[in-house]
Amino acid sequence: MINMANKINEQYYSIEEVAKMLKVAYLTVYRWIRSEKLISYKAGKQYRIKKTDLENFMKRGKYGQI
């Protein structure tokens, strides 16, 4: 069974927010998602990136060895 209490407390970012944080273009973040370098979750027509997934992506160095 899924523990929904943990899911509610998780922080998610939009592509726009990630692009601003990393100082890259929106399209760059979108390409990372499409190439599966950055894990994301699709909610309707929007993508959301979990905070922990973004941190792991950045830890890999040079934004996922692009």
Secondary structure, DSSP 4 states (H G I P E B T S, - for coil): ---HHHHHH--EEEHHHHHHHHT--HHHHHHHHHTTSS--EEETTEEEEEHHHHHHHHHTSHHHH-
